[in-house]
Amino acid sequence: MTTNRNPKRPSGGKTSGKADKKRGGRKRGRHWFGWFLATGCLAVVCAVVGYLLIVLNGERILAANQKAFEFAETTIIYDKDGREAAALATVENREYVKFGDIPELVYRAFVAVEDRRFYEHEGVDFWAIGRAIVKDIMARSMVEGGSTITQQLAKNMFLSHEKTFFRKASEASIAVALEKNLSKDEILELYLNRIYFGRGAHGILAASKLYFGKDDLNKLEIWEIATLAGIPKAPNVYNPISNHERSQERMAVVLSLMEQQGLITAEQVEEAKKKAAAYEPPEDAYAGAASQKYPAFVDFVATEAERVTGLTEEELRVGGYRIYTTLNVNAQQIVEKAFADPDNFEESADDRIVQGAMVIIDHRTGEIEAMAGGREYQNKGLNRAVQPRQPGSAFKPIAVYGPALESGDWYPWSKLQDEKKCYGDYCPTNPGGKYAGSITMRQALKESRNASTVWLLNEIGVDRGLEFAKRLGIELDADDRNLAIALGGLTRGVTPMEMATAYSVFASGGVSVDPHAIVRIEDRKGKVIYQYKAPEAKRLIKPETAWYMTEMLQAVLEKGGTGTKARINRPVAGKTGTTEHGIPGFKSSANRDVWFVGYTPEWTAAVWMGYDRTDEQHVLKRGSSMAAALFAKVMGEALKDVPASSFTKPEGVKTVVKPPTVGGFSVTWSDADLGVRLSWSRQGEGLLYRVYRKAENEDEFELLTVTESTTALDLAVEPGVTYEYYVTVYDREHALEGDKSTIRGVTVPDSIWPDPELPSDFPDGDFDGNDGGIWPFPGEPDDSGIPGDGEDGGQDDGQDGGSGTIPDGGWNSGGSNGSRNGELPGNSESGNGGAGQPAGPGNGETEEGEAEEPAPVDGAPAP
């Protein structure tokens, strides 16, 4: 029998194994606890040593830099040929204010938005740093700063703004040292006097005077305080002069933070927003801005440099960088000369001038050649080239005609309905209330017809228009999902830069264009810190779409189109745009914005004109022809040294044959008709013929009439004058015009009228139509050929002011009501002139300010 020698130990293998494991677990637990304790002690020692090193390092930097600051060196801008063109301004606008003179709400606002735990930390906010580290790890880059106000002051005084872990450590060292040597009030005083507020203003007092004209901070209102507190995050973006809209957005964020921290009430927030919306810069707001060459272009370059390098505006100004750009000095000087000439702009009733902007892009490379930010533009001013405005009809190719062509179901010769029609509560109308019934797409765009444009967008769908605009770089607001976008009625509007970029896609044959102003940037040691690399070109639209659009936009510059003023001595395609004033209760045909956006085979340009603030006293009386004329003046001269080329037609494009050239054309004087008789051979069925005429004292041929017949009779001639004529064939189905015929001339005999001294023949003794005078021969109708002067109801040249001079070949040129038995229309700029009786409407001004083509004679339908 076996005896258990250890009565304390239970018998059985299992029980014994459990006890062994328990003892082993206790040993391992003591082992890990020891390691944990040792590691914790080591971490504490390292933390203490690290903290001491941080403090000592900060104290060392402070001691070594009490009066030493990084030497400021001017940054130079170079043009596209590598020549020095301009310099970023280095003049500082700084005024010091003592902490006791800074209202509590002012410095509390900065604390609320920049460092809400400012009074709780000792220079470094570890909670904020932890949050920043997490965000940096998630983004795999240094995206979150986590800096306190004290750290920002340290960075501003002693360090670069480069985001690296080493720089952040030094920044923390200095911040801790600053907190040990200065009070919180002293730190805030230094901070508020050193931070940069944009446009050369350093410190809160300089910014208050610059943006609000107030040299006493106690007079600042809540919205002004919030605006100032929002600027330092991005001075070039959030200051109210350079970008009022973005400034208001940032101010709203600051107001919200101030409300959350109990500094202001919800009612004060709403009141502040209302006041900010009506902001006007002080009269001398631009006086402090340092002048420089090509300021708008240089400002745009500075903004682009901030974006591509991550440097601040202040670092760029004093960092001694060399920025090589795409600036075309010749084009820039031409643009600035044109914007300095008041003759190119409508005259204002007071000191608030009509403003404008222009952008020129080489769409073959994406290089921005030149830019105008406004008239009398000064450094860091409001760059209107990047400010949104309503585009009017210039948006039609982007939202309607482009997407229709892209669908493959529509072509330039496709027929559209041009009728007055409502779509729910939206009832678009054509200028002058005239409708064609049916019209080709090409003609509708050429004449800028509203009704047919909206009809087409309704056919293709608004979503298709929005998607096409997005492809061209314009992402519209969610509230823009409606038919009003067809006529450029947008929530936010678009900038001249965006419009130029969008049209560049048409010009480039449908591939993407990347507008840029910077080629490369070097630091003061010559090291390249940025090099532009063009993104891979993407096909955004079909080449056929781009070609058809170019053909249609070229027609806009032809006779009868709205953009004839934009013609230069090389191919141009483009579109005008006009927006109504939109002032409630103000009855006027005046405009708010006028545009011309166009391109040659080489360059694309956008021109905008209007007032910065539109009211009843500040509206445009002239139309988009003003913008078109400026486009022609600038582009015609700027392109002189650029080799001319042609728009390239892609393969496989469906085409329509141009109408044939008229043959058998003859011009003779007819004694029997007392007029010039023209005749030609018929070229086919369903075609119209356009007859053009030029007198010997006129510079250009003008359209005389449109007819289905192969003959025409010109009765509006003067004795002894030589006239020249030619005829073209017009295909109204496809809105195409053939080449002109041979030019033929004839001289009218010196004596073709009866003797005006015969009172028995003329009741009032002359031919002027006074007192109802008519052509005297019995049985002759009133259209016998003798014009009256339109006074007192003369029947030949129209009532109410007919001129009798017949400058356009019509009988009632200038008459606002006249008719000549319906044969030829009037030429009233108001659009209600010469109501022909059966021939149709007169030659009224269209929406874009250009005359439509006269109605035809002999009752032929208008093209």
Secondary structure, 3 states (H helix, E strand, C coil): CCCCCCCCCCCCHHHHHHHHHHHHHHHHHHHHHHHHHHHHHHHHHHHHHHHHHHHHHHHHHHHHCCCCCCCCECCEEECCCCCEEEECCCCCEECCCCHHHCCHHHHHHHHHHHCCCCCCCCCCCHHHHHHHHHHHHHHCCCCCCCCCHHHHHHHHHHCCCCCCHHHHHHHHHHHHHHHHHCCHHHHHHHHHHHCECCCCEECHHHHHHHHHCCCCHHHCCHHHHHHHHHCCCCHHHHCCCCCHHHHHHHHHHHHHHHHHCCCCCHHHHHHHHHHHHCCCCCCCCCCCCCCCCCHHHHHHHHHHHHHHHCCCHHHHHHECCEEEECCCHHHHHHHHHHHHCHHHCCCCCCCCCCEEEEEEEECCCCEEEEEECCCCCCCCCCCHHHCCECCHHHHHHHHHHHHHHHCCCCCCCCEEEECCCCECCECCCCHHHCCCEEEEHHHHHHCCCHHHHHHHHHHHCHHHHHHHHHHCCCCCCHHHCCHHHHHCCCCCCECHHHHHHHHHHHHCCCECCCCECEEEEECCCCCEEEECCCCCCCECCCHHHHHHHHHHHHHCCCCCCCCHHHCCCCCCEEEEEEEECCCCCCCCCCEEEEEEEEECCCEEEEEEEECCCCECCECECCCCHHHHHHHHHHHHHHCCCCCCCCCCCCCCCCCCCCCCCCCCCEEEEECCCCEEEEECCCCCCCCEEEEEEEECCCCCCEEEEEECCCEEEECCCCCCCEEEEEEEEEECCCCEECCCCCCEEEECCCCCCCCCCCCCCCCCCCCCCHHHCCCCCCCCCCCCCCCCCCHHHCCCCCCCCCCCCCCCCCCCCCCCCCCCCCCCCCCCCCCCCCCECCCECCCCECCCCCECCCCCCCCCCCC
